[in-house]
Amino acid sequence: MRVRGSYVILKNITHVESKIELSETQKRTMMEEKIEMLDRLPISHVGEQVEDLNVGDEVFVDPMVLMNSSRLVVEGKSIIIVRGTDIKFVY
C-alpha cells in the first residue's frame, strides 16, 4: 500500500469482528467508547510528505479526530486514516 501526501495510516486496535449484528448507531456508540480508552496507536504507513513520523511509532491522536476519521478494512486489516498534523505526540 502506498500512502499519498500528508496522511498517516494507523492500525485500528479497536476493530473486533463479531457474529452479533449491531445497528450502525450501536457500532458508533461502541467505537466512541473504545476511542476514549485509546492513548497509543501504532503507525503502519506514512505518506510521502510526512517527514517526522515513522512506521512503528506509537502516537496519540485527539479522540475527537479519531471519531471523525476514515476507518477501512484493507488487505484484511482494519486501519484509521489521519493527517500527520492530527498526531499530537509520539511516545
N, C-alpha and C positions, 0 to 999 in steps of 0.2 A: 504494500500500500504506500502511496506517495501522498504526502500532505502538502497542500499549496499555501502560500502566503504566511500569515502570522498565526495560523491556527495550531492548536496542540490537541492531540488525542490522548485522553486519559482512560485507563482501564476502569470500567464500571464494576466496582467490587460489590455493589448492592444488587446486581441483577441475579435473580434466582428464578429458575424455571419452576412452574407449578402446574399440577394437574387440575387444580381447582380453578374454575372460570371466575374471574373477577370483572366487575364493570370498570370502565375507564376511570370513573370517579374513585373507586376503591383502589385501583392501581396507582392513581395520582396521590391519594392520601398515604398509601404505604411508602411511595417514593419520597414524599415530603418528610415522613418520619425517619426514614433511613438517612436522608441527606443531613438531617440535624446531627446524626451520630458520626458523620464523616469528618475527619480532620486531616487525613493523609490519603492522597490519591496518586498512584504511580503513573508516570508518563510512558506511553507506549510508542508514540511517534511525534515528531515536531516538524512544523512547516519550514520551508526553505528560507523564510525571512526571520525565523526565530534564532537568535544568536546566544542567548544566555541560559537556555534550558536544554537539558539532555535527556535522552531516553533513559529510563530507570530512576530519574529524580522523583522523589516523593514531594508533593506540593499541597498547599492549602488554597482552596478556591472558595470565595464567599458563597454561602449556601443559597443566597438569592440568585446568583449567577447560575449555579448548578440547576436550580429549579427551572430556569428558562433556557437551558442549553439543549442542544440536539442530542438525542440518545438513539443509537442504532446498534444493530447486530450485524457485524461484518466478519466474514470468514468464520462464523460460529462464535465470535467473541463480542461481548457487549461493550460498547465504547461510549464515551461522552466527548463532545467536541466543544472546546472553548477557545477563546483568543488568548494568546500569550500574555497580553496585558491584564487579563482577568485573574491571573495567578498572583496571589498576594505575597506568598513567600515560599521558599524552598527549604526543606528540612536538611 
